[in-house]
C-alpha cells in the first residue's frame, strides 16, 4: 500500500472521531464564556444588594456650613400578633 493511502486512511479515522472528541472536551472559548457568565452573575448579585440597601436612607440634607447629613430611615415597627379570638366572640 502506498503512503498516500495510509495518509488518507488516517485522515478518515481522525475525521470520523472528531465529533466524539468535540463532545468530550470543552474548547477554551467555552470555558472562558462559562467563567464570564459566572462572574457576571456574581456582579449582578452584588449590585442587587447595593441597590436594595439604598432605600434605607432619607434624602441627603445639606447644612448651611456645607455639611451633608445622610439620615437612616426609621425601621418599620414589627407587626404585633394578636391572640386568636375565642369562638363565639368578636374582636373590637
C-alpha positions in Angstrom: 0.0 0.0 0.0 1.1 3.5 -0.8 1.9 6.2 1.8 -0.9 8.3 0.3 -3.4 5.5 1.1 -2.1 5.4 4.7 -2.4 9.2 5.0 -5.9 9.1 3.6 -7.0 6.3 5.9 -5.5 8.2 8.9 -7.4 11.4 7.9 -10.6 9.5 7.5 -10.2 8.0 11.0 -9.5 11.4 12.5 -12.5 13.0 10.8 -14.8 10.2 12.0 -13.5 10.6 15.6 -13.6 14.4 15.7 -17.3 14.7 16.6 -16.8 12.3 19.6 -13.7 14.3 20.7 -15.6 17.6 20.3 -18.4 16.3 22.6 -15.9 15.2 25.3 -13.7 18.4 25.5 -14.7 22.0 26.1 -12.9 24.5 24.0 -11.1 27.3 25.7 -13.7 29.7 24.3 -16.5 27.7 26.0 -14.5 27.7 29.3 -14.0 31.4 29.1 -17.6 32.1 28.3 -18.7 30.0 31.3 -16.3 31.8 33.6 -17.5 35.2 32.3 -21.2 34.1 32.8 -20.4 33.1 36.5 -18.5 36.3 37.1 -21.4 38.4 35.7 -23.8 36.6 37.9 -21.8 37.4 41.0 -21.5 41.0 40.0 -25.3 41.2 39.4 -26.0 39.7 42.8 -23.6 42.3 44.4 -25.3 45.2 42.6 -28.7 43.9 43.7 -27.6 44.0 47.3 -26.3 47.6 46.9 -29.5 48.8 45.2 -31.7 47.1 47.8 -29.8 48.9 50.6 -30.3 52.4 49.1 -33.9 52.8 50.3 -32.6 52.7 53.9 -31.6 56.3 53.7 -33.6 59.6 53.5 -32.7 62.4 51.1 -29.3 64.0 51.9 -29.6 67.2 53.9 -27.1 70.0 53.3 -26.5 72.2 56.3 -25.6 76.0 56.0 -22.0 75.2 56.9 -21.7 72.8 54.0 -22.0 69.5 56.0 -24.0 66.8 54.3 -26.2 64.6 56.5 -27.4 61.2 55.4 -30.1 60.0 57.8 -31.3 56.5 58.0 -35.0 55.9 57.6 -36.7 54.7 60.8 -37.1 50.9 60.8 -40.7 49.8 60.4 -42.3 48.6 63.6 -42.7 44.8 63.6 -46.2 43.6 63.2 -47.7 42.5 66.5 -49.5 39.2 66.6 -52.9 39.4 68.2 -54.1 36.4 70.2 -56.8 34.4 68.5 -60.3 35.3 69.5 -62.2 32.6 71.3 -65.1 31.0 69.4 -68.3 32.9 69.8 -66.6 36.3 70.5 -65.8 39.2 68.1 -62.8 41.3 68.3 -63.4 45.0 69.0 
